[in-house]
Amino acid sequence: DKHTEEQVKAIIELFPESLSQEDEKGRLLIQRALYVVKGRSSATFIPLMAKEGCRLGVGGEENRGGLLSVIPADVDGDNTIQCLSGDWFAGEKGLASDEYDRKRAQVLEKLRDLNLLKKADIEEYGLVHDALHPKCKSRFNFFTSWDPAALGGRDSRRVEPIHHAIRSKRKDKEERFEMALKAGMKYFPERLGFLFCKQEGISACKKAFDEIGVDKAMKIIRKYVPPSDDHP
């Protein structure tokens, strides 16, 4: 990052209106920080921008300094937190590195420390589902360690992540399925990682067989589910 946090804070103090100004696409400064321009990212400054934005009432009192502001022109109506959490840039060259993912996980941790990211947000905005992507493993691990129940351990209006992983139109279904099963077995071994949890009468196991093939699915299952009397 080109500037230091102290420099950015000084700029905000001199020009507090900069946090509320929108660019030609209607994006706030905190939202523009999500993007990489000329190889540089300002995402590490998002916690500072959110903290100062809260103080200055950017986006309204309940908007957490722009964190809950919807990204203009986003077809899904995702907000800043959802964009930070998910695979928005996974297909773009140079952005989808492990380092990129780790830095964003660190930003989320800072937001949690500032109480600007709340545990309830994980369910409210489907952040585990957003982060269930091979290029978002650090963020996925962050959310599932904070709120393991988001994997399927509570009543939710959302489909279990393991089912979400293997939807027929998804790319990287195999890797997503492995991520979901690995986390499910880590936190819910007694429920076999929700492998036999049903959606519309079909278990995640059967769905995985259908979508990625029996051999590939079984290779992943054997990796994380130890054999027992109930299953080979």
ZIBELZI-V696835 format. One record per residue. RES is the residue in one small letter. PHI is phi in radians with two decimals (NA if undefined). D_FIRST is the distance of its C-alpha to the first C-alpha in Angstrom with 1 decimal. Layout:
[[RES	PHI	D_FIRST] [RES	PHI	D_FIRST]]
This chain:
[[d	NA	0.0] [k	-1.19	3.8] [h	-1.69	5.8] [t	-1.59	7.3] [e	-1.09	9.5] [e	-1.10	12.4] [q	-1.15	11.5] [v	-1.12	11.0] [k	-1.09	14.2] [a	-1.10	16.0] [i	-1.11	15.4] [i	-1.11	16.7] [e	-1.15	19.6] [l	-1.30	20.5] [f	-2.25	20.2] [p	-1.04	20.9] [e	-1.16	22.4] [s	-1.07	19.0] [l	-1.21	18.6] [s	-1.67	22.0] [q	-1.27	21.7] [e	-1.81	21.9] [d	-1.45	20.9] [e	-1.11	23.6] [k	-1.71	23.4] [g	1.48	23.8] [r	-1.57	20.4] [l	-1.27	19.1] [l	-1.01	15.7] [i	-1.12	15.0] [q	-1.39	16.2] [r	-1.14	14.2] [a	-1.15	11.0] [l	-1.25	12.6] [y	-1.57	12.5] [v	-1.74	10.5] [v	-2.11	11.0] [k	0.90	11.4] [g	1.39	9.6] [r	-2.00	6.3] [s	-2.15	6.3] [s	-1.87	6.4] [a	-1.03	8.9] [t	-1.14	7.9] [f	-1.58	9.1] [i	-1.03	12.3] [p	-1.02	14.4] [l	-1.11	14.0] [m	-1.08	14.8] [a	-1.18	17.6] [k	-1.07	19.0] [e	-1.20	19.2] [g	-1.10	20.4] [c	-1.10	23.1] [r	-1.08	24.2] [l	-1.69	24.4] [g	1.27	26.0] [v	-1.14	23.7] [g	1.33	25.5] [g	1.82	28.4] [e	-1.05	29.4] [e	-1.66	29.2] [n	-1.70	26.0] [r	0.90	23.6] [g	1.20	21.4] [g	1.79	21.1] [l	-1.14	20.6] [l	-1.73	24.1] [s	-1.28	24.0] [v	-1.23	25.0] [i	-1.21	22.8] [p	-0.98	24.9] [a	1.19	27.0] [d	-1.34	26.2] [v	-1.13	29.6] [d	-1.59	29.4] [g	1.21	28.4] [d	-1.26	25.4] [n	-1.69	23.4] [t	-1.05	19.7] [i	-1.10	20.3] [q	-1.12	22.2] [c	-1.13	19.6] [l	-1.17	16.9] [s	-1.52	19.7] [g	-1.87	21.2] [d	-1.71	21.2] [w	-0.87	20.2] [f	-1.87	18.2] [a	-1.07	20.1] [g	-1.59	21.9] [e	-1.54	19.2] [k	-1.09	18.4] [g	1.47	15.4] [l	-1.66	14.3] [a	-1.68	17.0] [s	-1.34	16.1] [d	-1.05	16.8] [e	-1.11	13.2] [y	-1.02	12.3] [d	-1.13	15.3] [r	-1.07	14.7] [k	-1.10	11.4] [r	-1.25	13.3] [a	-1.11	16.2] [q	-1.14	14.4] [v	-1.09	13.5] [l	-1.09	17.2] [e	-1.08	18.3] [k	-1.12	16.7] [l	-1.09	18.4] [r	-1.12	21.6] [d	-1.05	21.5] [l	-1.49	21.3] [n	1.07	24.1] [l	-1.75	22.3] [l	-2.09	22.8] [k	-1.96	26.4] [k	-1.00	28.5] [a	-1.10	30.6] [d	-1.10	27.8] [i	-1.08	28.0] [e	-1.33	31.5] [e	-0.98	31.2] [y	-1.92	28.5] [g	1.09	29.2] [l	-1.24	25.8] [v	-1.12	27.4] [h	-1.15	28.7] [d	-1.07	25.4] [a	-1.52	23.7] [l	-1.41	26.7] [h	-2.67	25.3] [p	-0.96	24.7] [k	-1.60	21.0] [c	-2.19	20.6] [k	-1.07	22.4] [s	-1.13	20.1] [r	-1.21	20.2] [f	-1.06	24.0] [n	-1.13	24.6] [f	-1.06	22.9] [f	-1.19	25.1] [t	-1.27	28.3] [s	-1.28	28.2] [w	-1.34	27.8] [d	-2.40	30.5] [p	-0.99	32.6] [a	-1.07	35.2] [a	-1.13	33.0] [l	-1.33	34.1] [g	2.44	37.6] [g	-1.52	39.0] [r	-2.66	39.8] [d	-1.18	41.4] [s	-2.60	38.8] [r	-1.35	39.1] [r	-1.69	36.6] [v	-1.16	37.8] [e	-1.03	36.9] [p	-0.92	33.7] [i	-1.13	35.8] [h	-1.31	37.7] [h	-1.00	34.7] [a	-1.11	33.4] [i	-1.99	36.5] [r	-1.09	37.2] [s	-1.03	38.8] [k	-1.58	36.3] [r	-1.30	33.3] [k	-1.47	31.5] [d	1.00	30.7] [k	-0.99	33.5] [e	-1.07	34.3] [e	-1.19	30.9] [r	-1.12	30.6] [f	-1.05	34.1] [e	-1.11	33.3] [m	-1.04	30.3] [a	-1.16	32.5] [l	-1.19	35.5] [k	-1.01	33.6] [a	-1.17	32.2] [g	-1.07	35.6] [m	-1.24	37.5] [k	-1.17	35.2] [y	-1.79	35.9] [f	-2.34	39.1] [p	-1.09	41.1] [e	-1.18	44.3] [r	-1.89	43.6] [l	0.88	42.6] [g	1.11	39.1] [f	1.17	40.7] [l	-1.07	41.9] [f	-1.87	45.2] [c	-1.22	44.0] [k	-1.75	45.6] [q	-2.25	44.3] [e	0.95	47.2] [g	1.43	49.4] [i	-2.02	47.4] [s	-1.28	45.6] [a	-1.08	42.1] [c	-1.09	43.8] [k	-1.09	46.1] [k	-1.09	43.4] [a	-1.12	41.4] [f	-1.01	44.5] [d	-1.22	45.0] [e	-1.54	41.4] [i	-2.05	40.2] [g	1.67	43.6] [v	-1.07	45.6] [d	-1.08	44.7] [k	-1.14	40.9] [a	-1.12	41.1] [m	-1.15	43.4] [k	-1.08	41.3] [i	-1.21	38.4] [i	-1.07	40.9] [r	-1.12	42.5] [k	-1.18	39.2] [y	-2.05	38.6] [v	-1.85	42.0] [p	-1.15	44.5] [p	-1.15	48.1] [s	-2.62	50.7] [d	-1.14	54.2] [d	-1.39	52.7] [h	-2.59	50.7] [p	-1.30	50.9]]
